[in-house]
Amino acid sequence: MSWQYTIQWKPYTSLHFIGIIGIGTIVAYTLYLEGVSLIGPVQGSLLASAEPISSVFFSIILLGEVFQGIDIVGIVLNINSGLSHYNERTIAKKNI
């Protein structure tokens, strides 16, 4: 199977895992929270909703992945949910 890999544990393998986890999750999440505090929660959530869309395009451009029809459906649903959330906030502010 293509997703099963055996890990060869060497002296620095654990340090590499700790580095990947530390940089890939802790530092990234901390920077995300700092960015949201700077630009606001609505803009932060809209930018976060663009992440899956950009990952699809980067995987096509950089990795040569094949673009499927279900990807288009997911992108449309993601954009629609972000825009509907933004429109609800805009309408609520106008009604106040």
Beta strands, then each sheet from edge to edge (+ up, - down):
end
